Amino acid sequence: MPIHISGDEEQLAILEGVQLVTGSMSIVHVEDVCRAEVFVAVNESL
């Protein structure tokens, strides 16, 4: 179930703080990370 931050001022403030400190806001979808890990595991010898 995706987490929606619209209307959640506390969650939005956390993301804005991350952006302020790091200069960027990295947001990825969990399925994309899982696919990347599987790809690396399968193609480890490349």
C-alpha positions in Angstrom: 0.0 0.0 0.0 1.6 3.3 -1.0 2.1 6.1 1.5 0.5 9.3 0.5 1.9 12.5 2.1 -0.7 14.9 0.7 -2.3 16.6 3.7 0.3 15.1 6.1 2.3 18.2 7.1 4.7 16.2 9.3 5.7 13.8 6.6 6.0 16.7 4.1 8.2 18.6 6.6 10.5 15.6 6.9 10.9 15.4 3.1 11.6 19.1 2.8 14.2 18.8 5.6 15.9 16.0 3.7 15.9 18.1 0.5 17.3 21.1 2.4 20.2 19.1 3.9 21.1 17.0 0.9 20.1 19.3 -1.9 18.0 16.6 -3.5 15.1 14.3 -2.6 15.7 10.7 -3.7 12.4 8.9 -3.9 12.2 5.4 -5.5 9.5 2.8 -5.7 10.1 -0.4 -3.7 9.4 -2.6 -6.7 12.2 -0.8 -8.7 14.7 -1.4 -5.9 13.7 -5.1 -5.8 14.1 -5.5 -9.5 17.5 -3.8 -9.4 18.7 -6.2 -6.7 17.5 -9.2 -8.7 19.2 -7.9 -11.8 22.5 -7.5 -9.9 22.2 -10.9 -8.4 21.5 -12.6 -11.8 24.2 -10.6 -13.6 26.8 -10.6 -10.9 29.5 -11.9 -13.3 29.2 -8.9 -15.7 
